[in-house]
Amino acid sequence: MNQQGVRWTAEQVLALAPDAASRKAGSKLGAAGPWSDAGSDGSGAVWGLCKGSGSKPYQTIVDTTGPAYKCSCPSRKFPCKHALGLLLLWAGAEEPVRDGEVPDWAGEWLAGRRERAAEKQGRDAAGGPSARTGDPEAARRRAERRASRITAGAMELEQRLADLLRGGLASAEQSGYGLWEETAARMVDAQAPGLAGRVRELGAVPGTGPGWPVRLLEECALVHLLDRAWLDIGRLPEPLAATVRTRVGLTAPADGPPVRDDWLVLAQYDTTDGRITARRIWLHGRATGRTALLLSFGAVGRAPQVALPAGLMLDAELVPYGGAGQLRADLGEQFGAPVPIKAPPPGGSTTDALAAYGAALRDDPWLDSWPVTLTGVVPVPGKDGWQLADADGWSALPVTPAAGSRPGLWKLAALSGGGPVTVFGEFGHRGFAPLAAWSDRAAGADEAPETVALT
């Protein structure tokens, strides 16, 4: 057991897998056969020796409070199938491991991790730098040069939009995607990756359906708004200016005051663009009522290191970002191992979700979606797709087409069984994307509601 006396479920462990092949292989290793000396120290660390193709077994250790992993196997995947199999053993999927004395090879790794964490905490407490520092004057000059390049890129993009409207939207379909990709490359050269991403989205709109000219005009208007906001950024109030800087692609450190709370892990899912895997983890503070997003990245075939399966709760500090990243935060110090969620987050009606998204758009006009929790809703199929309807009202939200094609929607329908459920997801102009759900049927006094991941 960990220090809270609980373990993860097999579903939570498999949610860490970087791909389907690792999930399948880890499930096969979640049996006692290939393992020896598998044990736990009772406070969040589990280790074991797994027989592989070589003469020496693979040394595998997981610090579940991170979680973090180390394995002597040559796999480039993270976590590897051996770490997944060991976690399944620890979770009790097949044969639970027993508490025992930490072997030397595992103890050295754990000691190094905890020593580095203590050093970082000491530097932060003393007000010293926790990352590499340089000449402030040189950094200022670099920032000015980059701002100048972004300004030049924004002006070039404004001319490109003016040419498009002057020639008519029909020309966008005739010119094809190549011209947009060339424009996006120019924005990359201008060190404005945010603008580059929006230009690529423009190039994907023409020819996508009968209403594509309207959608293209709307997207062009948003890009124009972002261009003008950057060109006049000196006249904007600081919160909006910070949002604009983030939207064009300028990164800023997480420098807000740390917020300690019992954070409910509501959802975790990965997206990839073929080169980088982005992992989003949504958290909700039980005491503060605050929603936060942990965003991390990893190369293809290697999942991001931060992993917190849905359905857990952790006592930790989060360090928030500013501007458009007002929901984004970095995970700070943790004060114990994760424990299961005792209750879903508070939510509201579909009307409340509309109001929340509208209020968020007021501060960030380029916002695609906003995290909301719906209570007392029923998934309902229709000729135009699925909807989430208030069980006691006449209002409903459409489910996004992308979510409607995923198996998670059928898990939601099965959980509901025609009755009301609590659903967490992302709501925006494309509809509602459900990410996690809880049954509204009353559970036993000592029974925590199960978090059903829909990603």
C-alpha positions in Angstrom: 0.0 0.0 0.0 1.1 3.6 -0.4 1.0 6.0 2.5 -2.7 6.7 2.1 -3.5 3.0 2.1 -4.8 2.9 -1.5 -3.7 1.9 -4.9 -4.6 2.9 -8.4 -7.0 0.8 -10.5 -5.9 -1.1 -13.5 -7.8 1.4 -15.8 -5.8 4.3 -14.2 -2.5 2.5 -14.8 -3.3 1.7 -18.5 -4.2 5.3 -19.1 -0.5 6.1 -18.7 0.4 4.0 -21.8 1.9 6.0 -24.7 0.1 3.8 -27.3 -2.1 0.8 -27.7 0.8 -1.6 -28.3 2.3 -0.6 -24.9 -1.1 -1.0 -23.2 -1.4 -4.5 -24.6 2.1 -5.6 -23.7 1.9 -4.1 -20.2 -1.3 -6.0 -19.6 0.5 -9.3 -20.5 3.3 -8.4 -18.1 0.8 -7.6 -15.3 1.0 -11.2 -14.2 3.4 -12.7 -11.7 5.3 -15.0 -14.2 8.1 -12.8 -15.6 8.6 -10.9 -12.4 10.8 -11.5 -9.3 11.6 -9.5 -6.2 8.6 -7.3 -6.9 7.9 -5.1 -3.9 6.8 -1.7 -2.5 8.1 0.5 0.2 4.6 1.4 1.3 5.0 5.2 0.5 4.6 5.4 -3.2 7.6 3.5 -4.7 7.3 0.1 -6.4 10.1 -2.0 -8.0 10.8 -5.3 -9.6 13.0 -7.4 -11.8 11.4 -8.6 -15.1 12.8 -11.4 -17.2 13.5 -10.2 -20.7 15.3 -11.5 -23.8 18.7 -11.0 -22.3 20.5 -12.9 -19.5 19.9 -10.2 -16.9 16.4 -9.2 -15.9 15.3 -5.6 -16.4 15.4 -3.4 -13.3 12.2 -1.4 -13.2 11.1 1.1 -10.6 8.2 3.6 -10.4 7.8 6.5 -8.0 4.0 6.7 -8.0 4.0 10.1 -6.3 5.4 11.7 -9.5 4.7 9.5 -11.2 8.2 8.8 -12.6 9.8 5.7 -14.0 13.1 4.1 -14.7 13.8 0.8 -16.4 17.1 -0.8 -17.7 15.3 -2.0 -20.9 16.3 -0.3 -24.2 12.8 0.8 -25.0 12.4 4.5 -26.0 8.7 4.5 -25.0 7.8 6.3 -21.7 6.6 4.6 -19.7 7.7 1.3 -21.1 5.7 -1.9 -21.0 7.7 -3.1 -18.0 6.7 -0.1 -15.9 3.1 -0.6 -16.9 3.2 -4.3 -16.0 4.8 -3.5 -12.6 2.2 -0.9 -11.9 -0.6 -3.4 -12.8 1.0 -5.8 -10.3 1.1 -3.0 -7.7 -2.6 -2.1 -8.5 -3.5 -5.7 -7.8 -4.7 -6.4 -11.4 -3.3 -10.0 -11.1 -1.2 -10.6 -8.0 -0.5 -7.7 -5.7 3.1 -7.0 -4.7 4.1 -7.0 -1.0 5.8 -4.3 1.0 9.5 -4.9 1.5 13.0 -3.4 1.8 14.1 -1.2 -1.1 17.0 -2.8 -3.0 20.2 -0.7 -3.5 19.6 0.0 -7.2 16.1 1.3 -6.5 17.1 3.2 -3.4 19.9 5.1 -5.2 17.4 6.3 -7.9 14.8 7.3 -5.3 17.4 9.1 -3.2 18.6 11.1 -6.2 15.1 12.1 -7.1 14.2 13.3 -3.6 17.6 15.1 -3.2 17.0 17.1 -6.4 13.5 17.9 -5.3 14.8 19.1 -1.9 17.5 21.3 -3.6 14.9 22.9 -5.9 12.6 23.6 -2.9 15.5 25.2 -1.1 16.4 27.4 -4.0 12.8 28.5 -4.4 12.5 29.2 -0.6 15.7 31.3 -0.7 14.5 33.3 -3.7 17.3 31.9 -5.9 17.1 30.9 -9.5 15.6 27.5 -10.2 16.7 27.5 -13.8 19.6 28.7 -15.9 20.0 32.5 -15.8 21.8 34.8 -18.1 22.6 38.4 -18.7 19.4 40.4 -18.2 20.5 43.1 -20.7 21.2 40.4 -23.4 17.8 38.8 -22.7 16.1 42.2 -23.1 17.8 42.7 -26.5 16.8 39.2 -27.7 13.2 39.9 -26.7 13.2 43.2 -28.6 14.6 41.5 -31.7 12.0 38.8 -31.5 9.2 41.3 -31.0 10.4 43.2 -34.1 10.3 40.0 -36.2 6.8 39.2 -34.9 5.7 42.7 -35.9 7.1 42.3 -39.4 5.3 38.9 -39.6 2.0 40.3 -38.4 2.2 43.1 -41.0 2.9 40.6 -43.8 0.0 38.5 -42.6 -2.3 41.5 -42.7 -1.3 42.1 -46.3 -2.0 38.4 -47.1 -5.5 38.7 -45.6 -6.2 41.9 -47.5 -5.2 40.3 -50.8 -7.5 37.3 -50.0 -10.5 39.5 -49.4 -9.7 41.8 -52.4 -9.6 38.7 -54.7 -12.6 37.0 -53.2 -12.8 34.0 -50.9 -13.3 31.7 -53.9 -9.6 32.2 -54.7 -8.7 30.4 -51.5 -10.0 27.1 -52.8 -8.3 27.6 -56.2 -4.9 28.4 -54.7 -4.8 25.3 -52.6 -3.0 24.6 -49.3 0.5 25.3 -50.5 0.1 29.1 -50.4 -1.1 28.9 -46.8 1.7 26.6 -45.8 4.2 29.1 -47.3 2.6 31.9 -45.3 2.7 29.7 -42.1 6.4 29.1 -42.7 7.0 32.9 -42.9 5.3 33.2 -39.5 7.7 30.5 -38.1 10.6 32.5 -39.5 9.1 35.5 -37.7 9.2 33.5 -34.5 5.4 33.6 -34.1 4.4 30.0 -33.9 0.9 31.0 -32.6 0.2 32.9 -35.8 1.7 30.0 -37.9 -0.8 27.6 -36.3 -3.7 29.8 -37.1 -2.6 30.3 -40.7 -2.4 26.5 -41.1 -6.0 26.3 -39.8 -7.1 28.8 -42.4 -5.5 26.6 -45.1 -7.6 23.6 -44.0 -11.0 25.4 -44.2 -11.6 25.8 -48.0 -13.5 23.0 -49.6 -14.6 21.4 -46.3 -18.3 21.7 -46.8 -21.1 23.9 -48.2 -20.5 26.6 -45.5 -16.8 26.9 -45.8 -16.6 30.5 -47.0 -18.5 31.7 -43.9 -16.2 29.8 -41.6 -13.1 31.0 -43.5 -14.3 34.6 -43.1 -14.9 34.1 -39.4 -11.4 32.6 -38.9 -9.8 35.4 -41.0 -11.5 37.9 -38.7 -10.0 36.3 -35.6 -6.5 36.2 -37.2 -7.0 39.9 -38.2 -8.0 40.7 -34.6 -4.9 39.0 -33.2 -2.7 40.8 -35.7 -4.1 44.2 -34.8 -3.9 43.4 -31.1 -0.2 42.6 -31.4 0.5 45.7 -33.5 -1.2 47.9 -30.8 -0.2 45.8 -27.8 1.2 48.9 -26.0 -2.3 50.3 -25.7 -3.8 47.2 -24.2 -4.4 46.5 -20.5 -1.8 44.1 -19.1 -4.0 41.0 -18.7 -5.2 41.3 -22.3 -1.6 42.1 -23.5 -0.4 38.9 -21.8 -3.2 37.0 -23.6 -2.1 38.4 -26.9 1.6 37.5 -26.3 0.6 34.0 -25.5 -1.6 33.7 -28.6 1.1 34.8 -31.0 3.5 32.3 -29.5 5.6 34.1 -26.8 6.1 31.8 -23.9 6.2 33.1 -20.3 7.2 31.2 -17.1 4.7 30.1 -14.5 5.3 32.9 -12.0 2.1 33.2 -10.1 1.8 32.5 -6.4 1.6 28.8 -5.6 -1.9 27.5 -4.9 -2.1 24.5 -2.5 -5.3 22.4 -2.6 -6.6 18.9 -2.9 -6.6 18.7 -6.7 -9.1 16.3 -8.4 -7.6 14.8 -11.6 -10.6 15.1 -13.9 -9.2 14.0 -17.3 -5.9 13.2 -19.1 -5.6 12.9 -22.8 -2.9 13.2 -25.5 -2.9 14.8 -29.0 -0.2 14.7 -31.6 0.7 16.6 -34.7 3.0 13.9 -36.0 6.1 15.4 -34.4 5.2 16.2 -30.8 2.8 14.6 -28.4 0.9 17.1 -26.2 -0.7 15.9 -22.9 -3.5 17.8 -21.2 -4.4 17.1 -17.6 -7.4 18.9 -16.1 -7.5 19.5 -12.4 -10.1 20.9 -10.0 -9.3 22.3 -6.6 -11.7 20.9 -4.0 -11.4 23.9 -1.6 -10.6 26.7 -4.0 -13.0 25.7 -6.7 -10.3 26.5 -9.2 -9.8 24.6 -12.5 -6.3 24.2 -13.8 -4.6 22.7 -16.8 -1.2 20.9 -16.8 0.3 20.9 -20.3 3.4 18.9 -21.1 5.0 17.6 -24.3 7.0 14.6 -25.5 8.6 13.5 -28.8 6.7 11.0 -31.0 6.7 7.5 -29.4 7.6 8.9 -26.0 4.7 10.1 -23.9 5.2 13.3 -21.8 6.6 12.6 -18.4 3.8 14.1 -16.3 1.1 11.5 -15.9 -1.9 11.7 -13.5 -4.7 9.3 -14.4 -8.3 10.5 -14.0 -10.0 9.6 -10.8 -7.2 10.5 -8.4 -6.8 13.4 -6.0 -3.5 14.8 -4.8 -2.5 17.3 -2.2 -0.1 19.6 -4.1 0.8 23.1 -5.0 0.2 24.5 -8.5 2.0 27.5 -9.9 -0.2 29.3 -12.4 0.7 31.1 -15.7 -0.7 34.5 -16.7 -2.7 35.8 -19.6 -4.3 33.3 -21.9 -2.7 30.7 -19.8 -4.8 31.7 -16.8 -6.0 28.1 -16.5 -2.5 26.6 -17.2 -0.2 25.8 -14.3 2.9 23.8 -13.5 2.8 21.1 -10.9 4.8 22.1 -7.8 5.5 20.3 -4.6 3.3 17.3 -3.7 2.5 16.5 -0.1 1.7 12.8 -0.4 0.7 10.1 -2.8 -2.6 10.4 -4.8 -5.8 9.0 -3.4 -9.1 8.2 -5.2 -11.6 11.0 -5.8 -14.3 11.0 -3.1 -16.9 13.0 -5.1 -17.1 14.6 -8.5 -16.6 18.3 -8.9 -19.6 20.7 -8.5 -21.2 21.6 -11.8 -24.2 23.3 -13.4 -26.7 23.2 -16.2 -26.2 23.5 -19.9 -27.2 27.1 -19.6 -24.5 27.7 -17.0 -22.0 26.2 -19.4 -23.0 28.6 -22.1 -22.6 31.6 -19.7 -19.2 30.4 -18.5 -17.9 30.0 -22.1 -19.3 33.5 -23.0 -17.6 35.1 -20.0 -14.3 33.4 -20.9 -14.5 34.7 -24.5 -14.8 38.2 -23.2 -11.3 37.9 -21.8 -9.8 35.8 -24.6 -11.6 36.1 -28.0 -9.4 33.4 -29.5 -10.5 30.7 -27.0 -11.7 27.5 -28.7 -13.2 25.9 -25.6 -13.6 26.2 -21.8 -13.7 23.4 -19.1 -17.1 22.9 -17.6 -18.9 20.3 -15.5 -22.5 19.5 -16.2 -24.7 17.9 -13.6 -28.0 16.1 -14.1 -27.6 15.7 -17.9 -28.7 12.8 -20.1 -26.9 11.8 -23.4 -29.5 11.8 -26.2 -28.9 10.6 -29.8 -30.5 12.5 -32.7 -30.4 12.8 -36.4 -27.8 15.6 -36.2 -25.7 13.8 -33.6 -25.6 13.4 -29.9 -26.6 15.9 -27.3 -26.3 16.4 -23.6 -29.7 17.5 -22.3 -30.7 18.8 -18.9 -32.8 16.1 -17.2 -35.2 18.6 -15.7 -35.3 21.3 -18.4 -35.5 22.0 -22.2 -31.9 23.0 -22.9 -29.2 20.8 -24.4 -25.6 21.1 -25.8 -24.5 19.3 -28.9 -21.6 16.9 -28.6 -18.7 17.7 -31.0 -18.5 15.6 -34.1 -15.0 14.3 -33.1 -16.2 13.2 -29.7 -19.3 11.6 -31.3 -17.1 9.2 -33.3 -15.1 8.0 -30.3 -15.9 5.0 -28.1 -16.0 7.2 -25.0 -19.5 8.4 -26.0 -20.8 4.9 -25.8 -19.3 4.4 -22.4 -21.1 7.6 -21.4 -24.4 6.2 -22.7 -23.9 3.0 -20.9 -23.1 4.8 -17.6 -26.2 6.9 -18.0 -28.6 4.1 -19.0 -31.1 6.8 -19.8 -30.6 8.5 -16.4 -28.8 11.7 -15.4 -25.0 11.8 -15.0 -22.3 14.3 -14.1 -20.0 15.0 -17.0 -16.8 17.0 -17.2 -15.5 18.2 -20.6 -14.5 21.1 -22.9 -17.2 23.3 -24.3 -16.8 25.7 -27.2 -18.2 26.8 -30.5 -17.9 23.3 -32.0 -19.9 21.8 -29.1 -19.2 19.8 -26.0 -16.4 17.2 -25.8 -17.0 14.9 -22.8 -13.8 13.8 -21.0 -15.0 12.1 -17.8 -18.3 11.2 -16.1 -19.8 10.0 -12.9 -23.1 8.3 -12.3 -25.7 10.3 -10.4 -27.1 7.1 -8.8 -26.5 7.1 -5.1 -23.5 5.1 -3.9 -23.0 3.4 -0.6 -21.8 5.5 2.4 -18.3 4.2 2.1 -18.2 3.9 -1.7 -16.6 6.6 -3.7 -18.1 7.3 -7.2 -16.1 5.7 -10.0 -14.6 8.2 -12.5 -15.2 6.9 -16.0 -12.6 8.3 -18.4 -14.1 9.0 -21.8 -10.9 9.8 -23.7 
